[in-house]
């Protein structure tokens, strides 16, 4: 089985711009979770989608949003980028969810905001 | 609020020595605990979960509710154990809830 894929792998944006990141889960996985990883804060949960519905949301401002398509692929969007949004964004997929099933992580998208 | 604390940022041990990576949690309900590992140039991956009560790559972890701990142990460290280890927590018996991760401990096994 192909693993979780994320595109693009690297991204450089300037403050005020917006960005869209994509995640393709493992075939058959309906749950996709997004995390932000920074040296200072570690891994922080952004949101989780299951069958096209946002099931859980972390404590991030409304500039961070996401969606999931019928084929379980997911996108996250960050609008009005700030310098502090520079981070590695990880997505992870699982069959039903990260608590009940093994969660498989993608390689991440490294976002740099200048 | 749920919180996971990994008190050591870096842990260095000699090959063949015992390893204990500490994890303490704060949660009033019934927790589900996990250990994730990230080897150099590899993806973050699940190592073990407390509910499975299994040993993976020689590692074990026991949930101690009295001490609110879930320390990861291995009797004899190997060089290939060098990696970043993350402890994570979610709510048990509440469906699928988000994972809260600790900030991680980097284990370095010295030959």
Interface residues (C-beta under 8 A of the other chain):
Chain A: X3 X4 X31 X33 X35 X41 X42 X43 X44 X45 X48 X50 X55 X56 X58 X90 X92 X96 X97 X98 X99 X100 X102 X103 X104 X105 X106 X107
Chain B: X32 X43 X44 X45 X46 X86 X90 X91 X92 X94 X95 X96 X97 X98 X99 X100 X101 X102 X103 X104
